[in-house]
Amino acid sequence: MIEWFKKYLGWMGFLTWMIATLIFLVYKFILEIELDSSILFVGFLFMAGAQTIQDILNKKYFVKYSDKVKNGVIIFIITSTIVISYVSTFI
């Protein structure tokens, strides 16, 4: 399972960003429904977090640090992504 994340997490983040962008464009220009543009920011934020986590798992970042530090950084990225997504969407 971890090998799948190492290989495809960045693509999953990019796909999420593209889906959020398509939803925004369809709602705004085709259905003419006013939608908050924070969905674009949340999609981009998820993509950036997923790509960073993939790079940490593939040992591009934090090469000299232990797995405990890497796991802490990954948890921080996930937590901050959730908090910023919530704040930008609902507040």
C-alpha positions in Angstrom: 0.0 0.0 0.0 2.8 2.4 0.8 4.4 1.8 -2.6 1.1 2.9 -4.2 1.3 6.2 -2.2 4.9 6.7 -3.2 4.0 6.3 -6.8 0.6 7.9 -7.3 -0.1 10.4 -4.4 1.0 13.4 -6.5 -1.2 12.3 -9.4 -4.1 11.9 -7.0 -3.6 15.5 -5.7 -3.3 16.8 -9.3 -6.5 15.0 -10.2 -8.3 16.5 -7.2 -7.2 20.0 -8.2 -8.4 19.5 -11.7 -11.8 18.1 -10.6 -12.3 21.1 -8.2 -11.4 23.4 -11.1 -13.8 21.7 -13.5 -16.6 21.8 -10.9 -16.0 25.5 -10.4 -16.0 26.2 -14.2 -19.1 24.2 -14.8 -21.1 25.8 -12.0 -19.9 29.3 -12.9 -20.1 29.4 -16.7 -22.4 26.6 -17.8 -25.0 26.3 -14.9 -24.5 30.0 -14.0 -24.7 29.3 -10.3 -22.5 31.5 -8.1 -20.0 29.3 -6.3 -17.4 30.4 -3.8 -13.9 30.4 -5.4 -12.4 28.8 -2.3 -13.0 25.4 -3.9 -10.1 26.3 -6.2 -7.9 27.1 -3.3 -8.8 23.9 -1.4 -8.1 21.8 -4.5 -4.7 23.5 -5.0 -3.9 23.1 -1.3 -4.7 19.4 -1.4 -2.5 19.0 -4.5 0.4 20.8 -2.9 0.1 18.8 0.3 -0.2 15.5 -1.6 2.9 16.2 -3.8 4.9 17.2 -0.7 4.0 14.1 1.1 4.9 12.0 -2.0 8.3 13.7 -2.2 8.9 13.0 1.5 8.0 9.3 1.1 10.2 9.1 -2.0 13.1 10.6 0.0 13.5 13.8 -1.9 13.0 15.9 1.2 14.3 15.3 4.8 16.8 12.6 3.7 19.0 13.0 6.7 16.1 12.9 9.3 14.6 9.9 11.0 11.3 8.4 10.2 9.8 9.9 13.4 10.6 13.4 12.1 9.3 12.6 8.6 6.0 11.2 10.1 5.7 14.3 12.2 6.1 16.5 9.1 3.5 14.4 7.2 1.0 14.7 10.1 1.6 18.5 10.2 0.9 18.8 6.5 -2.3 16.8 6.7 -3.5 18.7 9.8 -2.7 22.1 8.3 -4.4 21.2 5.0 -7.5 20.2 6.9 -7.6 23.3 9.1 -6.8 25.7 6.2 -9.5 24.0 4.0 -12.1 24.4 6.8 -11.2 28.0 7.5 -11.2 29.0 3.8 -14.4 27.2 3.1 -16.6 28.0 6.1 -15.3 31.2 7.5 
